[in-house]
């Protein structure tokens, strides 16, 4: 098996070409527990494929050990700050170690929901109206005007958290003030986004190609942390039920949006579709979840790719940062 070429869209590699691989997961962000699940699953997948892969937790190990232990590549399975925001990517570049996924700029832009929306808005890509709350200048008296301007129902999101941490759906000025103050516990800047009433979709991207879209439904107030990782009541549809034309449209929009933020290698873009059928960009993820409940593995399975093969494909994106 080790001598058989593994063909990806851009590469023709043998397993031995990857060398000693560090699968980096855990970390110290608010998403540590999800990262542990993702990383362990990917590590298992790579080992099943015959890769010389090893666990590496930067919360417990110094990055200098990557050099002393003679690692040749790094698969990043760290969600959130410290792993998905460009800081780790920059450190690995200084160590001259190839790593999976997006580079410094793409990671930083995708991690920041406010910057993402500003880029998309500047390019005329569809995204819901929004306001920004800054912890240094926030005035609670502005909540009433914000609610009126944004249609009296909004989503409140810390600018740089994932897995729906710190998010809330509110429909009054009083609720908005509380939600913003709660979100400030996670970030100094908070996105206040007009609520889009409709269906939620996600499109996964792997080496410049889109995987089948997925639609999500939850009986909860919104698709929060519990709905994503703990509840059995969340319903996923893949194929999502979109027509062939809309599937193509959504895929093209996902690629355009991801590339606009300098995303590369692999990732996921989330959308809402309103009652009139219009799509709105929510956010982009450069290190999507890879747990048993995660969306990208579901899309990959629908396209005929096993979890182990998907893990190997993610490892192959390290070629792009060499």
ZICOR-V395970 format. One record per pair of residues at least 12 apart in sequence whose C-alpha atoms are under 10 Angstrom apart, sorted by the first residue. I is the first residue (numbers start at 1). GAP is how many residues later the second one is. If there is no record, write none. Layout:
i: <I;I>
gap: <GAP;GAP>
This chain:
i: <1;1;1;1;2;2;2;2;2;2;2;3;3;3;4;6;6;6;6;7;7;8;8;8;8;8;9;9;9;9;9;10;10;10;10;10;10;11;11;11;11;12;13;13;15;15;15;15;15;15;16;16;16;17;17;18;18;18;18;18;18;18;18;18;18;18;19;19;19;19;19;19;19;20;20;20;20;20;20;20;20;20;20;21;21;21;21;21;21;21;21;21;21;21;21;21;21;21;21;21;21;22;22;22;22;22;22;22;22;22;22;22;22;22;22;22;22;22;23;23;23;23;23;23;23;23;23;23;23;23;23;23;23;23;23;23;23;24;24;24;24;24;24;24;24;24;24;24;24;24;24;24;24;24;25;25;25;25;25;25;25;25;25;25;25;25;25;25;25;25;25;26;26;26;26;26;26;26;26;26;26;26;26;26;27;27;27;27;27;27;27;27;27;27;27;27;27;28;28;28;28;28;28;28;28;28;28;29;29;29;29;29;29;29;29;29;29;30;30;30;30;30;30;30;30;31;31;31;31;31;31;31;31;31;32;32;32;32;32;33;33;34;34;34;34;34;34;34;34;34;35;35;35;35;35;35;35;35;35;35;35;36;36;36;36;36;36;37;37;37;37;37;38;38;38;38;38;38;38;38;38;38;38;39;39;39;39;39;39;39;39;39;39;39;40;40;40;40;40;41;41;41;41;41;41;41;42;42;42;42;42;42;42;42;42;42;42;42;42;43;43;43;43;43;43;44;44;44;45;45;45;45;45;45;45;46;46;46;46;46;46;46;46;46;47;47;47;48;48;48;48;49;49;49;49;50;51;51;52;53;53;53;53;54;54;54;55;56;56;56;56;57;57;58;58;58;58;59;63;63;63;63;64;64;66;66;66;67;67;67;71;71;72;72;72;72;73;73;73;73;73;73;73;73;73;73;73;73;74;74;74;74;74;74;74;74;75;75;75;75;75;75;75;75;75;75;75;76;76;76;76;76;76;76;76;76;76;77;77;77;77;77;77;77;78;78;78;79;79;79;79;79;79;79;79;79;80;80;80;80;80;80;80;80;80;81;81;81;81;81;83;83;83;83;84;84;84;84;84;84;84;84;84;84;84;84;84;84;84;84;84;85;85;85;85;85;85;85;85;85;85;85;85;85;85;85;86;86;86;86;86;86;86;86;86;86;87;87;87;87;87;88;88;88;89;89;89;89;89;89;89;89;89;90;90;90;91;92;92;93;93;96;96;97;97;97;98;98;98;98;98;98;98;99;99;99;99;99;99;99;99;99;100;100;100;100;100;100;100;100;100;100;100;100;100;100;100;101;101;101;101;101;101;101;101;101;101;101;101;101;101;101;101;101;102;102;102;102;102;102;102;102;102;102;102;102;102;102;103;103;103;103;103;103;103;104;104;105;105;105;106;106;106;106;106;106;106;106;106;106;107;107;107;107;107;107;107;107;108;108;108;108;108;109;109;109;109;109;109;109;109;109;110;110;110;110;110;110;110;110;110;110;110;110;110;110;111;111;111;111;111;111;111;111;111;111;112;112;112;112;112;112;112;112;112;112;113;113;113;113;113;113;113;113;113;113;113;113;113;114;114;114;114;114;114;114;114;114;114;114;114;114;115;115;115;116;116;116;116;116;116;116;116;116;117;117;117;117;117;117;117;117;117;118;119;119;119;120;120;120;120;120;120;121;123;123;125;125;125;125;125;125;125;126;126;126;126;126;126;126;126;127;127;127;127;127;127;127;127;127;127;128;128;128;128;128;128;128;128;128;128;129;129;129;129;129;129;129;129;129;129;130;130;130;130;130;130;130;130;130;130;130;131;131;131;131;131;131;131;131;131;131;131;132;132;132;132;132;132;132;132;132;132;133;133;133;133;133;133;133;133;133;133;133;133;134;134;134;134;134;134;134;135;135;135;135;135;135;135;135;135;136;136;138;138;138;138;139;140;140;140;140;140;140;140;141;141;141;142;142;142;143;143;143;143;143;143;143;144;144;144;144;144;145;146;146;146;146;146;146;147;147;147;147;147;147;147;147;148;148;149;150;150;150;150;151;151;151;151;151;152;152;152;152;152;152;152;153;153;153;153;153;153;153;153;153;153;153;153;154;154;154;154;154;154;154;154;154;154;154;154;155;155;155;155;155;155;155;155;155;155;155;155;155;155;156;156;156;156;156;156;156;156;156;156;156;156;156;156;156;157;157;157;157;157;157;157;157;157;157;157;157;157;158;158;158;158;158;158;158;158;158;158;158;158;158;159;159;159;159;159;159;159;159;159;160;160;160;160;160;160;161;161;161;162;162;162;162;163;163;163;163;163;163;163;163;163;164;164;164;164;164;164;164;165;165;165;165;165;166;166;166;166;166;166;166;166;166;166;166;166;167;167;167;167;167;167;167;167;167;167;167;167;168;168;168;168;168;168;168;169;169;169;169;169;169;169;170;170;171;176;179;180;193;195;195;196;196;196;196;196;196;196;196;196;197;197;197;197;197;198;198;198;198;198;198;198;198;199;199;199;199;199;199;199;199;199;199;200;200;200;200;200;200;200;200;200;200;200;200;200;200;200;200;201;201;201;201;201;201;201;201;201;201;201;201;201;201;201;201;201;201;201;202;202;202;202;202;202;202;202;202;202;202;202;202;202;202;202;202;202;202;203;203;203;203;203;203;203;203;203;203;203;203;203;203;203;203;203;204;204;204;204;204;204;204;204;204;204;204;204;204;204;204;204;204;205;205;205;205;205;205;205;205;205;205;205;205;205;205;205;205;206;206;206;206;206;206;206;206;206;206;206;207;207;207;207;207;207;207;207;207;208;208;208;208;208;208;208;208;209;209;209;209;209;209;210;210;210;210;210;210;210;210;210;210;210;210;211;211;211;211;211;211;211;211;211;211;211;212;212;212;212;212;212;212;212;212;212;212;212;212;212;213;213;213;213;213;213;213;213;213;213;213;213;213;213;213;213;213;213;214;214;214;214;214;214;214;214;214;214;214;214;214;215;215;215;215;215;215;215;215;215;215;215;215;216;216;216;216;216;216;216;216;217;217;217;217;217;218;218;218;218;218;218;219;219;219;220;220;227;228;228;228;228;229;229;229;229;229;230;231;232;234;236;236;236;237;237;238;238;238;238;238;238;238;239;239;239;239;240;246;246;249;250;250;250;251;253;253;253;253;253;254;254;254;254;254;254;254;255;255;255;257;257;257;257;258;258;258;258;261;263;263;263;264;264;264;264;265;265;265;265;265;265;265;265;265;265;266;266;266;266;266;266;266;266;267;267;267;267;267;267;267;267;268;268;268;268;268;268;268;268;268;269;269;269;269;269;269;269;270;270;270;270;271;271;287;290;290;290;292;296;297;297>
gap: <13;14;48;49;12;13;14;15;47;48;49;12;13;14;12;303;306;307;310;306;309;199;304;305;308;309;197;198;199;200;304;197;198;306;307;309;310;305;306;308;309;304;303;306;34;35;36;37;297;301;34;35;36;34;55;33;34;35;53;54;55;56;297;298;300;301;32;33;34;51;52;53;54;31;32;33;34;49;50;51;52;53;54;22;25;30;31;32;33;34;35;45;49;50;51;52;53;54;77;78;294;21;30;31;32;33;34;35;44;47;48;49;50;51;52;53;54;77;16;17;19;20;23;30;31;32;33;34;50;51;52;53;54;55;76;77;292;12;15;16;18;19;30;31;32;33;34;35;50;51;52;53;54;59;12;13;14;15;17;18;30;31;32;33;34;50;51;52;53;54;58;12;13;14;29;30;31;32;33;34;51;52;53;57;29;30;31;32;33;34;50;51;52;53;54;55;56;29;30;31;32;50;51;52;53;54;55;30;49;50;51;52;53;54;55;132;133;49;50;51;131;132;133;135;156;47;48;49;50;130;131;132;133;134;27;46;47;48;49;45;46;43;44;45;46;129;195;255;256;257;41;42;43;44;45;48;252;253;254;255;256;21;41;42;43;254;255;40;252;253;254;255;39;40;41;249;250;251;252;253;254;255;256;16;17;18;36;37;38;39;40;250;251;252;14;15;37;250;251;36;249;250;251;266;267;270;13;33;35;248;249;265;266;267;268;269;270;272;273;12;32;34;265;268;269;263;264;267;261;262;263;264;265;266;267;261;262;263;264;265;266;267;268;269;261;264;265;260;261;263;264;259;260;262;263;262;261;264;19;18;20;21;22;17;20;21;20;18;19;20;21;20;21;20;24;25;30;23;25;28;29;32;28;31;26;29;31;28;29;30;26;27;24;25;26;27;19;23;24;25;26;27;242;243;245;246;248;249;15;18;23;24;25;26;241;244;23;24;25;26;236;237;239;240;241;242;243;12;13;23;24;25;210;211;238;239;242;23;24;209;210;211;212;213;209;210;211;32;82;83;84;206;207;208;209;210;31;80;81;82;83;205;206;207;208;27;30;79;80;81;24;28;203;204;17;18;19;20;22;23;24;25;26;27;76;77;78;201;202;203;204;17;18;19;20;21;22;23;24;25;26;27;75;76;201;202;16;17;18;19;20;21;22;23;24;25;16;17;18;20;21;15;16;19;12;13;14;15;16;17;18;19;232;13;14;15;13;12;229;228;229;225;226;221;224;225;217;219;220;221;222;223;224;215;216;217;218;219;220;221;222;223;164;165;166;186;187;213;214;215;216;217;218;219;220;221;222;105;106;162;163;164;165;166;185;186;213;214;215;216;217;218;219;220;159;160;161;162;163;164;165;183;184;185;215;216;218;219;159;160;161;162;183;217;218;158;159;156;157;158;152;153;154;155;156;157;158;178;179;180;154;155;156;157;177;178;179;180;52;153;154;155;178;51;149;151;152;153;154;175;176;177;50;147;148;150;151;152;153;157;159;173;174;175;176;177;48;49;50;51;150;172;173;174;175;176;46;47;48;49;50;77;79;171;172;173;44;45;46;47;48;49;76;77;78;169;170;171;172;16;17;18;43;44;45;46;75;76;77;78;79;169;44;45;146;43;141;142;144;145;165;166;167;168;12;13;74;140;144;164;165;166;167;12;138;141;142;136;137;138;140;141;161;160;134;137;128;131;132;135;154;155;156;127;131;145;152;153;154;155;156;66;67;69;144;145;152;153;154;155;156;22;65;66;67;68;144;151;152;153;154;20;21;22;25;63;64;65;66;67;151;16;19;20;24;25;26;61;62;63;64;65;15;16;18;19;23;25;59;60;61;62;63;14;24;25;26;27;57;58;59;60;61;23;25;26;47;48;50;51;55;56;57;58;59;46;50;53;54;55;56;57;45;46;48;49;50;52;53;54;55;52;53;39;42;43;51;38;33;34;36;37;38;40;41;32;33;36;31;34;35;29;30;31;32;33;34;37;28;29;30;32;33;28;26;27;30;46;47;48;23;24;25;26;29;45;46;47;24;25;45;42;43;44;45;20;42;43;44;45;18;19;20;21;24;42;43;16;17;18;19;20;23;39;40;41;42;43;44;14;15;16;17;18;22;37;38;39;40;41;42;12;13;14;15;16;21;24;36;37;38;39;40;41;67;12;13;14;20;21;23;24;26;27;34;35;36;37;38;39;12;22;23;25;26;27;29;30;32;33;34;35;36;21;22;24;25;26;27;28;29;30;31;32;33;34;24;25;27;28;29;30;31;32;33;26;27;28;29;30;31;22;25;26;63;121;123;126;60;61;62;63;64;65;66;125;126;58;59;60;61;62;63;64;18;21;59;60;61;13;14;15;16;17;18;19;20;21;24;58;59;12;13;15;16;19;23;24;25;55;56;57;58;12;14;15;24;53;54;56;23;24;25;26;52;53;55;25;51;24;16;13;12;89;77;79;75;76;77;78;79;82;83;84;86;75;76;77;78;79;74;75;76;77;78;79;80;81;16;17;18;72;73;74;75;76;78;80;14;15;16;17;18;22;23;40;70;71;72;73;74;79;80;82;12;13;14;15;16;35;36;39;41;49;68;69;70;71;72;78;79;80;81;12;13;14;38;48;49;52;66;67;68;69;70;79;80;81;82;93;94;97;12;44;47;48;49;50;51;52;64;65;66;67;68;81;92;93;96;47;50;51;62;63;64;65;66;80;81;84;91;92;93;94;95;96;46;49;50;53;58;59;60;61;62;63;64;80;81;91;94;95;58;59;60;61;62;90;94;104;107;108;111;57;58;59;60;106;107;109;110;113;47;50;51;55;56;57;58;59;42;43;45;46;56;57;38;40;41;42;44;45;56;57;58;89;90;93;28;40;57;85;86;87;88;89;90;91;92;26;27;28;35;36;38;39;84;86;87;88;89;90;91;24;25;26;27;28;29;34;35;37;38;41;56;57;82;83;85;86;89;22;23;24;25;26;27;28;56;81;82;84;85;88;20;21;22;23;24;25;26;27;55;56;57;80;12;18;19;20;21;22;24;79;16;17;18;19;20;13;14;15;16;17;18;14;15;16;13;14;66;61;65;66;67;60;62;63;64;65;63;62;61;59;57;59;62;61;62;57;60;61;62;63;64;65;59;60;63;64;59;31;33;30;19;21;29;18;16;18;26;27;28;13;14;15;16;17;27;30;12;13;14;12;24;26;27;25;26;27;28;23;21;22;23;22;53;56;57;21;48;49;50;51;52;53;54;55;56;19;20;21;22;30;47;48;51;17;18;19;20;21;22;29;47;15;16;17;18;19;20;21;27;28;12;13;14;15;16;17;19;12;13;14;15;12;13;27;17;20;21;15;14;13;14>
